[in-house]
Amino acid sequence: SDLDTTMGIERDLRRRQALLDTKSRVVQAKAELVDKNYGEAAKQLAEGVDALESALKGAKPNEQTQAVRGLVGQLQEMRLELTIGKPVPIRKLTELQQNLDKELNK
């Protein structure tokens, strides 16, 4: 129905917006990491988790939601490491950034 289509488009826009938001947070987290501000980097990643999780709310499980859940997992893992004061390699954040781009380009 038209309503389903509209909701689908809206959900897709929400998903894209969340991915873009998360990507800018990852970029910010990288900058914080370079300055050894681990707490601030962790905070940025936590914000990314929130953005992606809210975009997943009410979405039917499919390939896209699976992929986004995978990204949430990566974000949470890195956030945890930073929270306990373990430096995360910049490379890992760059990979995450590339994975977010992949999702955006689908």
JOQUIUR-V733752 format. One line per field, one symbol per residue. ss: DSSP state (h for helix, s for strand, l for the rest). phi: phi as a letter, one per 30 degrees, with the letter a starting at -180 (. if undefined). burial: b if it has 16 or more other C-alpha atoms within 10 Angstrom, else e. Layout:
ss=???
phi=???
burial=???
This chain:
ss=lhhhhhhhhhhhhhhhhhhhhhhhhhhhhhhhhhlllhhhhhhhhhhhhhhhhhhhllllllhhhhhhhhhhhhhhhhhhhhhllllllhhhhhhhhhhhhhhhll
phi=.ddedddddddddddddddddddddddddddddedicdddddddddddeeddddddeidddaeddedddddeedddddddddddiddcdeedddddeddddedddd
burial=eeeeeeeeeebeebbbbbbbebbebbbebbebbeeebbbbbbbbbbbbbebbbebbeeeeeeebbeebbebbebbbebbbebbeeeebeeeebeebbebbeebeee
